[in-house]
Amino acid sequence: MPKLVIVTGSDSNMFYLAKGLILSLRRVLPLHDAELAFFDLGCTPQELAWLEARTHKLLRLKDDFSIANMQGFQPYRLGQACRALLPKYLPGYSSYMWMDADVWVQDPTVMKQFTDPAEKNLTAIVPECDVAYAFLREPASALQFHRYKFHQWTASYGEDDARKYALLPIFNNGVFAMGAQSPIWSLWERNMALSLQRGLTALFDQLSLQKSLLEAGGLHALPSRANWMSHYTLPYRRVEDSVWVEPRSSGQPIGIVHLIAAVRRETYLRRGMLYDDGDYLSPDEVPENLRAAFLAGRRRPVIGEGPGT
């Protein structure tokens, strides 16, 4: 069995993004003795057939934390909860890497920045912090952002933990890697269950992991270009080679592009920020409300597409 399993998942609404991630991983899997597992959160039979040809394992999730009857539950919430249980769903691997469906790998060498620490039972993850992000430059954005974090910590664990942790950057678990023997797995599961006693919050999965790492150690923090949060600040695209880079004059190539936040996806599509500009997608694979933006961002027209369509 390969040492590493890379795990993602989506429903049908996010599948057009998941396709980009999976295609971008084709260069990665052979380099890392890795397999690819996918959690079906509500895909169509046609989508599942596409996945069966390109992944090693297709899985359905259980309601491990009994959240299905909680206020605010949607099936994608199971995809948040399962992250603390990857070794239980997929036993036998030495390392686990989770990647959200709305990310894609631009530079395959970035993967070693995650997998090498994971092999040492550290948790490789990216704090949501970069000098280009708006909340580090704009007072109004900073106030809004820190209020949001304080609210999320309070809702998840109460004011004492909020005062302790809310001024720290959030550790974004949309991309992370951890070794199978890490003690963080069991602590994360307990902290997640503790948070869920207060109900479903937007960040229950992220904050429970962060709380575990702050309590027990084992954090290996990576630079922002390893998981670029596009909703904070859009990256630049170099003219000479079309590579997405950090948005500054000395900007370095981004390893993993994270197309986070549904409200920003029209902008991402218009700027051609999908893997390979989304040229592997047909318009009917993109949610109807985003198709015009998708077509505007393509490098090549759809076959048979004429002016004004």
Short mmCIF file of the C-alpha atoms (twelve columns), coordinates in Angstrom:
data_MODEL
# 
_entry.id   MODEL 
# 
loop_
_atom_site.group_PDB 
_atom_site.id 
_atom_site.type_symbol 
_atom_site.label_atom_id 
_atom_site.label_alt_id 
_atom_site.label_comp_id 
_atom_site.label_asym_id 
_atom_site.label_seq_id 
_atom_site.Cartn_x 
_atom_site.Cartn_y 
_atom_site.Cartn_z 
_atom_site.pdbx_PDB_model_num 
ATOM 1   C CA . MET A 1   0.000   0.000  0.000   1 
ATOM 2   C CA . PRO A 2   1.323   3.498  -0.807  1 
ATOM 3   C CA . LYS A 3   2.555   5.535  2.135   1 
ATOM 4   C CA . LEU A 4   0.448   8.636  1.469   1 
ATOM 5   C CA . VAL A 5   -3.230  9.101  0.747   1 
ATOM 6   C CA . ILE A 6   -4.515  12.443 -0.534  1 
ATOM 7   C CA . VAL A 7   -8.157  12.947 0.379   1 
ATOM 8   C CA . THR A 8   -10.801 15.311 -0.932  1 
ATOM 9   C CA . GLY A 9   -14.555 15.296 -1.456  1 
ATOM 10  C CA . SER A 10  -17.460 17.290 -2.794  1 
ATOM 11  C CA . ASP A 11  -21.094 17.322 -3.747  1 
ATOM 12  C CA . SER A 12  -22.352 17.882 -7.276  1 
ATOM 13  C CA . ASN A 13  -22.429 21.663 -6.865  1 
ATOM 14  C CA . MET A 14  -18.669 21.756 -6.185  1 
ATOM 15  C CA . PHE A 15  -17.725 18.988 -8.574  1 
ATOM 16  C CA . TYR A 16  -16.503 21.337 -11.318 1 
ATOM 17  C CA . LEU A 17  -13.883 22.556 -8.833  1 
ATOM 18  C CA . ALA A 18  -13.018 19.060 -7.629  1 
ATOM 19  C CA . LYS A 19  -12.279 18.032 -11.227 1 
ATOM 20  C CA . GLY A 20  -9.612  20.698 -11.432 1 
ATOM 21  C CA . LEU A 21  -7.969  19.514 -8.230  1 
ATOM 22  C CA . ILE A 22  -7.957  15.878 -9.342  1 
ATOM 23  C CA . LEU A 23  -6.524  16.715 -12.774 1 
ATOM 24  C CA . SER A 24  -3.857  18.921 -11.196 1 
ATOM 25  C CA . LEU A 25  -2.790  15.987 -9.013  1 
ATOM 26  C CA . ARG A 26  -1.927  13.753 -11.965 1 
ATOM 27  C CA . ARG A 27  1.672   15.000 -11.858 1 
ATOM 28  C CA . VAL A 28  1.818   14.596 -8.084  1 
ATOM 29  C CA . LEU A 29  0.691   11.069 -7.270  1 
ATOM 30  C CA . PRO A 30  3.505   9.193  -9.059  1 
ATOM 31  C CA . LEU A 31  6.123   11.355 -7.327  1 
ATOM 32  C CA . HIS A 32  4.927   10.661 -3.797  1 
ATOM 33  C CA . ASP A 33  3.937   6.986  -3.695  1 
ATOM 34  C CA . ALA A 34  0.403   8.258  -3.124  1 
ATOM 35  C CA . GLU A 35  -3.190  7.261  -3.684  1 
ATOM 36  C CA . LEU A 36  -6.214  9.515  -4.071  1 
ATOM 37  C CA . ALA A 37  -9.421  9.027  -2.070  1 
ATOM 38  C CA . PHE A 38  -12.688 10.888 -2.612  1 
ATOM 39  C CA . PHE A 39  -15.631 11.326 -0.245  1 
ATOM 40  C CA . ASP A 40  -18.916 11.447 -2.144  1 
ATOM 41  C CA . LEU A 41  -21.056 14.150 -0.536  1 
ATOM 42  C CA . GLY A 42  -23.775 13.983 -3.168  1 
ATOM 43  C CA . CYS A 43  -22.391 13.519 -6.676  1 
ATOM 44  C CA . THR A 44  -24.360 12.347 -9.709  1 
ATOM 45  C CA . PRO A 45  -23.875 8.884  -11.248 1 
ATOM 46  C CA . GLN A 46  -22.024 10.494 -14.174 1 
ATOM 47  C CA . GLU A 47  -19.691 12.313 -11.813 1 
ATOM 48  C CA . LEU A 48  -19.053 9.146  -9.822  1 
ATOM 49  C CA . ALA A 49  -18.185 7.302  -13.049 1 
ATOM 50  C CA . TRP A 50  -15.618 10.012 -13.864 1 
ATOM 51  C CA . LEU A 51  -14.170 9.645  -10.368 1 
ATOM 52  C CA . GLU A 52  -13.973 5.863  -10.513 1 
ATOM 53  C CA . ALA A 53  -11.615 6.161  -13.472 1 
ATOM 54  C CA . ARG A 54  -9.319  8.674  -11.754 1 
ATOM 55  C CA . THR A 55  -9.263  7.895  -8.026  1 
ATOM 56  C CA . HIS A 56  -8.267  4.886  -5.974  1 
ATOM 57  C CA . LYS A 57  -11.051 4.929  -3.386  1 
ATOM 58  C CA . LEU A 58  -14.603 6.317  -3.362  1 
ATOM 59  C CA . LEU A 59  -16.195 6.533  0.073   1 
ATOM 60  C CA . ARG A 60  -19.446 7.619  1.678   1 
ATOM 61  C CA . LEU A 61  -19.364 9.341  5.047   1 
ATOM 62  C CA . LYS A 62  -21.159 8.390  8.227   1 
ATOM 63  C CA . ASP A 63  -22.566 10.908 10.675  1 
ATOM 64  C CA . ASP A 64  -19.779 10.223 13.156  1 
ATOM 65  C CA . PHE A 65  -20.528 13.192 15.425  1 
ATOM 66  C CA . SER A 66  -24.356 13.032 15.165  1 
ATOM 67  C CA . ILE A 67  -24.652 16.429 13.485  1 
ATOM 68  C CA . ALA A 68  -27.358 15.650 10.913  1 
ATOM 69  C CA . ASN A 69  -30.127 16.972 13.151  1 
ATOM 70  C CA . MET A 70  -28.268 20.094 14.279  1 
ATOM 71  C CA . GLN A 71  -29.356 23.543 13.181  1 
ATOM 72  C CA . GLY A 72  -27.498 24.619 10.072  1 
ATOM 73  C CA . PHE A 73  -26.654 21.093 8.907   1 
ATOM 74  C CA . GLN A 74  -25.956 20.523 5.220   1 
ATOM 75  C CA . PRO A 75  -24.305 17.381 3.792   1 
ATOM 76  C CA . TYR A 76  -21.033 19.250 3.173   1 
ATOM 77  C CA . ARG A 77  -20.693 19.526 6.959   1 
ATOM 78  C CA . LEU A 78  -19.840 15.821 7.012   1 
ATOM 79  C CA . GLY A 79  -16.865 16.731 4.849   1 
ATOM 80  C CA . GLN A 80  -15.716 19.098 7.580   1 
ATOM 81  C CA . ALA A 81  -16.195 16.578 10.373  1 
ATOM 82  C CA . CYS A 82  -14.450 13.672 8.637   1 
ATOM 83  C CA . ARG A 83  -11.072 15.416 8.571   1 
ATOM 84  C CA . ALA A 84  -10.341 14.490 12.168  1 
ATOM 85  C CA . LEU A 85  -11.074 10.843 11.359  1 
ATOM 86  C CA . LEU A 86  -9.060  10.183 8.201   1 
ATOM 87  C CA . PRO A 87  -6.994  7.322  9.711   1 
ATOM 88  C CA . LYS A 88  -10.234 5.604  10.768  1 
ATOM 89  C CA . TYR A 89  -11.803 5.898  7.319   1 
ATOM 90  C CA . LEU A 90  -8.580  5.039  5.498   1 
ATOM 91  C CA . PRO A 91  -6.416  2.805  7.705   1 
ATOM 92  C CA . GLY A 92  -3.001  1.550  6.695   1 
ATOM 93  C CA . TYR A 93  -1.295  4.666  5.339   1 
ATOM 94  C CA . SER A 94  1.665   6.337  7.021   1 
ATOM 95  C CA . SER A 95  0.568   9.900  6.146   1 
ATOM 96  C CA . TYR A 96  -2.655  11.697 5.265   1 
ATOM 97  C CA . MET A 97  -3.165  14.875 3.277   1 
ATOM 98  C CA . TRP A 98  -6.507  16.636 3.005   1 
ATOM 99  C CA . MET A 99  -7.210  19.035 0.138   1 
ATOM 100 C CA . ASP A 100 -10.477 20.958 -0.223  1 
ATOM 101 C CA . ALA A 101 -12.275 20.599 -3.542  1 
ATOM 102 C CA . ASP A 102 -11.751 24.307 -4.252  1 
ATOM 103 C CA . VAL A 103 -7.946  24.085 -4.395  1 
ATOM 104 C CA . TRP A 104 -5.621  23.005 -7.186  1 
ATOM 105 C CA . VAL A 105 -1.913  22.336 -7.390  1 
ATOM 106 C CA . GLN A 106 0.047   24.725 -9.594  1 
ATOM 107 C CA . ASP A 107 3.554   23.689 -8.495  1 
ATOM 108 C CA . PRO A 108 3.899   19.964 -7.673  1 
ATOM 109 C CA . THR A 109 7.071   20.582 -5.635  1 
ATOM 110 C CA . VAL A 110 4.939   22.225 -2.932  1 
ATOM 111 C CA . MET A 111 3.671   18.825 -1.890  1 
ATOM 112 C CA . LYS A 112 6.951   17.909 -0.197  1 
ATOM 113 C CA . GLN A 113 6.534   20.928 2.053   1 
ATOM 114 C CA . PHE A 114 3.468   19.150 3.438   1 
ATOM 115 C CA . THR A 115 4.461   15.505 3.217   1 
ATOM 116 C CA . ASP A 116 8.007   15.671 4.624   1 
ATOM 117 C CA . PRO A 117 6.900   17.118 8.005   1 
ATOM 118 C CA . ALA A 118 3.945   14.714 8.094   1 
ATOM 119 C CA . GLU A 119 6.348   11.777 7.878   1 
ATOM 120 C CA . LYS A 120 7.899   13.119 11.108  1 
ATOM 121 C CA . ASN A 121 4.417   13.253 12.724  1 
ATOM 122 C CA . LEU A 122 4.233   17.018 12.505  1 
ATOM 123 C CA . THR A 123 1.153   18.791 11.165  1 
ATOM 124 C CA . ALA A 124 1.978   20.807 8.056   1 
ATOM 125 C CA . ILE A 125 -0.540  23.596 7.582   1 
ATOM 126 C CA . VAL A 126 -0.681  27.227 6.418   1 
ATOM 127 C CA . PRO A 127 -1.718  30.083 8.731   1 
ATOM 128 C CA . GLU A 128 -4.009  32.589 7.043   1 
ATOM 129 C CA . CYS A 129 -1.477  35.391 7.111   1 
ATOM 130 C CA . ASP A 130 0.411   37.287 4.397   1 
ATOM 131 C CA . VAL A 131 1.532   40.894 4.013   1 
ATOM 132 C CA . ALA A 132 -0.630  41.103 0.879   1 
ATOM 133 C CA . TYR A 133 -3.840  40.127 2.645   1 
ATOM 134 C CA . ALA A 134 -6.188  43.054 3.112   1 
ATOM 135 C CA . PHE A 135 -6.690  42.644 6.868   1 
ATOM 136 C CA . LEU A 136 -2.973  43.345 7.415   1 
ATOM 137 C CA . ARG A 137 -3.151  46.634 5.511   1 
ATOM 138 C CA . GLU A 138 -6.663  48.006 5.917   1 
ATOM 139 C CA . PRO A 139 -7.943  48.903 9.407   1 
ATOM 140 C CA . ALA A 140 -11.585 48.285 8.513   1 
ATOM 141 C CA . SER A 141 -10.784 44.824 7.138   1 
ATOM 142 C CA . ALA A 142 -8.660  44.048 10.195  1 
ATOM 143 C CA . LEU A 143 -11.459 45.011 12.584  1 
ATOM 144 C CA . GLN A 144 -13.999 42.916 10.716  1 
ATOM 145 C CA . PHE A 145 -11.636 39.945 10.502  1 
ATOM 146 C CA . HIS A 146 -10.663 39.911 14.185  1 
ATOM 147 C CA . ARG A 147 -14.282 40.329 15.259  1 
ATOM 148 C CA . TYR A 148 -15.200 37.361 13.100  1 
ATOM 149 C CA . LYS A 149 -12.470 35.218 14.650  1 
ATOM 150 C CA . PHE A 150 -13.448 36.203 18.185  1 
ATOM 151 C CA . HIS A 151 -17.068 35.344 17.426  1 
ATOM 152 C CA . GLN A 152 -16.123 31.940 15.989  1 
ATOM 153 C CA . TRP A 153 -13.864 31.044 18.910  1 
ATOM 154 C CA . THR A 154 -16.520 32.136 21.385  1 
ATOM 155 C CA . ALA A 155 -19.221 30.135 19.630  1 
ATOM 156 C CA . SER A 156 -16.996 27.055 19.516  1 
ATOM 157 C CA . TYR A 157 -15.317 27.111 22.937  1 
ATOM 158 C CA . GLY A 158 -16.408 30.117 24.979  1 
ATOM 159 C CA . GLU A 159 -14.914 33.500 25.809  1 
ATOM 160 C CA . ASP A 160 -11.899 32.212 27.748  1 
ATOM 161 C CA . ASP A 161 -10.523 30.381 24.728  1 
ATOM 162 C CA . ALA A 162 -11.557 33.265 22.471  1 
ATOM 163 C CA . ARG A 163 -9.454  35.688 24.506  1 
ATOM 164 C CA . LYS A 164 -6.548  33.229 24.407  1 
ATOM 165 C CA . TYR A 165 -6.576  32.350 20.726  1 
ATOM 166 C CA . ALA A 166 -8.625  34.775 18.631  1 
ATOM 167 C CA . LEU A 167 -5.800  37.221 17.859  1 
ATOM 168 C CA . LEU A 168 -3.726  34.438 16.286  1 
ATOM 169 C CA . PRO A 169 -4.005  33.692 12.565  1 
ATOM 170 C CA . ILE A 170 -6.426  30.922 11.675  1 
ATOM 171 C CA . PHE A 171 -4.736  27.695 10.584  1 
ATOM 172 C CA . ASN A 172 -6.443  26.838 7.306   1 
ATOM 173 C CA . ASN A 173 -7.209  23.126 7.205   1 
ATOM 174 C CA . GLY A 174 -8.383  23.285 3.604   1 
ATOM 175 C CA . VAL A 175 -4.921  21.855 2.963   1 
ATOM 176 C CA . PHE A 176 -2.947  20.012 5.616   1 
ATOM 177 C CA . ALA A 177 -0.873  16.869 6.078   1 
ATOM 178 C CA . MET A 178 -0.304  14.737 9.166   1 
ATOM 179 C CA . GLY A 179 1.340   11.414 9.948   1 
ATOM 180 C CA . ALA A 180 -0.725  8.419  10.996  1 
ATOM 181 C CA . GLN A 181 0.972   8.207  14.405  1 
ATOM 182 C CA . SER A 182 0.481   11.844 15.341  1 
ATOM 183 C CA . PRO A 183 -1.170  12.299 18.757  1 
ATOM 184 C CA . ILE A 184 -3.074  15.235 17.259  1 
ATOM 185 C CA . TRP A 185 -5.650  12.929 15.636  1 
ATOM 186 C CA . SER A 186 -7.184  11.769 18.926  1 
ATOM 187 C CA . LEU A 187 -6.982  15.219 20.506  1 
ATOM 188 C CA . TRP A 188 -8.575  16.773 17.417  1 
ATOM 189 C CA . GLU A 189 -11.452 14.286 17.571  1 
ATOM 190 C CA . ARG A 190 -12.065 15.145 21.242  1 
ATOM 191 C CA . ASN A 191 -11.847 18.889 20.638  1 
ATOM 192 C CA . MET A 192 -14.173 18.624 17.665  1 
ATOM 193 C CA . ALA A 193 -16.745 16.774 19.774  1 
ATOM 194 C CA . LEU A 194 -16.348 19.427 22.477  1 
ATOM 195 C CA . SER A 195 -17.017 22.210 19.999  1 
ATOM 196 C CA . LEU A 196 -20.052 20.425 18.564  1 
ATOM 197 C CA . GLN A 197 -21.634 20.270 22.013  1 
ATOM 198 C CA . ARG A 198 -22.278 23.982 21.444  1 
ATOM 199 C CA . GLY A 199 -23.740 23.367 17.980  1 
ATOM 200 C CA . LEU A 200 -22.502 23.704 14.404  1 
ATOM 201 C CA . THR A 201 -20.270 26.688 13.765  1 
ATOM 202 C CA . ALA A 202 -18.668 27.739 10.504  1 
ATOM 203 C CA . LEU A 203 -15.142 26.852 11.622  1 
ATOM 204 C CA . PHE A 204 -15.686 23.924 14.006  1 
ATOM 205 C CA . ASP A 205 -13.251 21.758 12.048  1 
ATOM 206 C CA . GLN A 206 -10.517 24.384 11.720  1 
ATOM 207 C CA . LEU A 207 -10.642 25.715 15.248  1 
ATOM 208 C CA . SER A 208 -10.727 22.251 16.803  1 
ATOM 209 C CA . LEU A 209 -7.538  21.370 14.912  1 
ATOM 210 C CA . GLN A 210 -5.929  24.680 15.821  1 
ATOM 211 C CA . LYS A 211 -6.844  24.272 19.489  1 
ATOM 212 C CA . SER A 212 -5.295  20.805 19.437  1 
ATOM 213 C CA . LEU A 213 -2.047  22.052 17.893  1 
ATOM 214 C CA . LEU A 214 -1.805  24.965 20.318  1 
ATOM 215 C CA . GLU A 215 -2.380  22.630 23.260  1 
ATOM 216 C CA . ALA A 216 -0.118  19.768 22.217  1 
ATOM 217 C CA . GLY A 217 2.406   21.223 19.772  1 
ATOM 218 C CA . GLY A 218 3.538   19.552 16.574  1 
ATOM 219 C CA . LEU A 219 2.762   22.507 14.302  1 
ATOM 220 C CA . HIS A 220 4.820   22.925 11.136  1 
ATOM 221 C CA . ALA A 221 3.658   26.255 9.679   1 
ATOM 222 C CA . LEU A 222 4.151   26.816 5.964   1 
ATOM 223 C CA . PRO A 223 4.300   30.101 4.004   1 
ATOM 224 C CA . SER A 224 1.163   31.533 2.452   1 
ATOM 225 C CA . ARG A 225 2.160   30.611 -1.101  1 
ATOM 226 C CA . ALA A 226 1.821   26.948 -0.111  1 
ATOM 227 C CA . ASN A 227 -1.972  27.530 0.171   1 
ATOM 228 C CA . TRP A 228 -2.879  30.934 -1.222  1 
ATOM 229 C CA . MET A 229 -6.165  32.296 0.154   1 
ATOM 230 C CA . SER A 230 -7.523  34.023 -2.952  1 
ATOM 231 C CA . HIS A 231 -10.519 35.558 -1.169  1 
ATOM 232 C CA . TYR A 232 -8.220  37.803 0.887   1 
ATOM 233 C CA . THR A 233 -6.237  39.108 -2.082  1 
ATOM 234 C CA . LEU A 234 -6.217  37.895 -5.672  1 
ATOM 235 C CA . PRO A 235 -2.874  36.640 -6.988  1 
ATOM 236 C CA . TYR A 236 -1.147  38.070 -10.055 1 
ATOM 237 C CA . ARG A 237 -0.645  36.182 -13.290 1 
ATOM 238 C CA . ARG A 238 2.761   36.545 -14.903 1 
ATOM 239 C CA . VAL A 239 2.460   37.595 -18.511 1 
ATOM 240 C CA . GLU A 240 5.425   35.617 -19.800 1 
ATOM 241 C CA . ASP A 241 4.336   32.176 -18.586 1 
ATOM 242 C CA . SER A 242 0.778   32.561 -17.141 1 
ATOM 243 C CA . VAL A 243 1.947   31.361 -13.716 1 
ATOM 244 C CA . TRP A 244 -0.001  32.643 -10.705 1 
ATOM 245 C CA . VAL A 245 2.307   34.451 -8.274  1 
ATOM 246 C CA . GLU A 246 2.071   36.379 -5.022  1 
ATOM 247 C CA . PRO A 247 0.617   39.859 -5.707  1 
ATOM 248 C CA . ARG A 248 3.785   41.927 -5.339  1 
ATOM 249 C CA . SER A 249 6.665   42.921 -7.597  1 
ATOM 250 C CA . SER A 250 8.891   40.192 -6.172  1 
ATOM 251 C CA . GLY A 251 6.049   37.677 -6.029  1 
ATOM 252 C CA . GLN A 252 6.997   34.004 -6.015  1 
ATOM 253 C CA . PRO A 253 4.984   31.293 -7.773  1 
ATOM 254 C CA . ILE A 254 2.071   29.990 -5.736  1 
ATOM 255 C CA . GLY A 255 2.149   26.285 -4.958  1 
ATOM 256 C CA . ILE A 256 -1.554  25.674 -4.267  1 
ATOM 257 C CA . VAL A 257 -4.271  28.075 -5.405  1 
ATOM 258 C CA . HIS A 258 -7.245  28.139 -3.011  1 
ATOM 259 C CA . LEU A 259 -10.448 29.447 -4.610  1 
ATOM 260 C CA . ILE A 260 -12.087 29.937 -1.252  1 
ATOM 261 C CA . ALA A 261 -15.482 31.607 -0.614  1 
ATOM 262 C CA . ALA A 262 -18.521 31.056 -2.815  1 
ATOM 263 C CA . VAL A 263 -19.167 34.791 -3.126  1 
ATOM 264 C CA . ARG A 264 -15.809 35.210 -4.893  1 
ATOM 265 C CA . ARG A 265 -16.155 32.427 -7.456  1 
ATOM 266 C CA . GLU A 266 -17.585 34.611 -10.215 1 
ATOM 267 C CA . THR A 267 -14.455 36.759 -9.940  1 
ATOM 268 C CA . TYR A 268 -12.198 33.692 -10.006 1 
ATOM 269 C CA . LEU A 269 -13.896 32.360 -13.132 1 
ATOM 270 C CA . ARG A 270 -13.724 35.674 -14.979 1 
ATOM 271 C CA . ARG A 271 -10.006 35.874 -14.241 1 
ATOM 272 C CA . GLY A 272 -9.417  32.333 -15.497 1 
ATOM 273 C CA . MET A 273 -8.213  31.079 -12.113 1 
ATOM 274 C CA . LEU A 274 -9.340  27.471 -12.453 1 
ATOM 275 C CA . TYR A 275 -6.730  24.809 -13.169 1 
ATOM 276 C CA . ASP A 276 -5.824  25.140 -16.861 1 
ATOM 277 C CA . ASP A 277 -8.426  27.937 -17.042 1 
ATOM 278 C CA . GLY A 278 -11.115 25.272 -16.756 1 
ATOM 279 C CA . ASP A 279 -10.587 24.125 -20.344 1 
ATOM 280 C CA . TYR A 280 -11.451 20.552 -19.275 1 
ATOM 281 C CA . LEU A 281 -15.006 21.670 -18.392 1 
ATOM 282 C CA . SER A 282 -18.050 22.162 -20.572 1 
ATOM 283 C CA . PRO A 283 -20.377 25.044 -19.656 1 
ATOM 284 C CA . ASP A 284 -23.114 22.701 -18.439 1 
ATOM 285 C CA . GLU A 285 -20.743 21.378 -15.768 1 
ATOM 286 C CA . VAL A 286 -20.550 24.805 -14.142 1 
ATOM 287 C CA . PRO A 287 -23.446 26.078 -11.991 1 
ATOM 288 C CA . GLU A 288 -25.830 28.019 -14.203 1 
ATOM 289 C CA . ASN A 289 -25.370 31.301 -12.334 1 
ATOM 290 C CA . LEU A 290 -21.616 31.156 -13.014 1 
ATOM 291 C CA . ARG A 291 -21.536 30.073 -16.656 1 
ATOM 292 C CA . ALA A 292 -21.112 33.541 -18.162 1 
ATOM 293 C CA . ALA A 293 -18.143 34.206 -15.894 1 
ATOM 294 C CA . PHE A 294 -16.696 30.786 -16.740 1 
ATOM 295 C CA . LEU A 295 -16.896 31.421 -20.478 1 
ATOM 296 C CA . ALA A 296 -15.364 34.865 -20.081 1 
ATOM 297 C CA . GLY A 297 -12.330 33.390 -18.342 1 
ATOM 298 C CA . ARG A 298 -11.559 30.585 -20.785 1 
ATOM 299 C CA . ARG A 299 -8.508  30.795 -23.010 1 
ATOM 300 C CA . ARG A 300 -10.176 28.762 -25.753 1 
ATOM 301 C CA . PRO A 301 -13.801 28.948 -26.848 1 
ATOM 302 C CA . VAL A 302 -16.163 26.036 -26.518 1 
ATOM 303 C CA . ILE A 303 -16.387 24.100 -29.789 1 
ATOM 304 C CA . GLY A 304 -19.233 25.535 -31.798 1 
ATOM 305 C CA . GLU A 305 -19.377 28.667 -29.699 1 
ATOM 306 C CA . GLY A 306 -19.850 31.795 -31.732 1 
ATOM 307 C CA . PRO A 307 -19.637 35.518 -30.983 1 
ATOM 308 C CA . GLY A 308 -22.246 36.716 -28.560 1 
ATOM 309 C CA . THR A 309 -23.051 33.293 -27.084 1 
# 
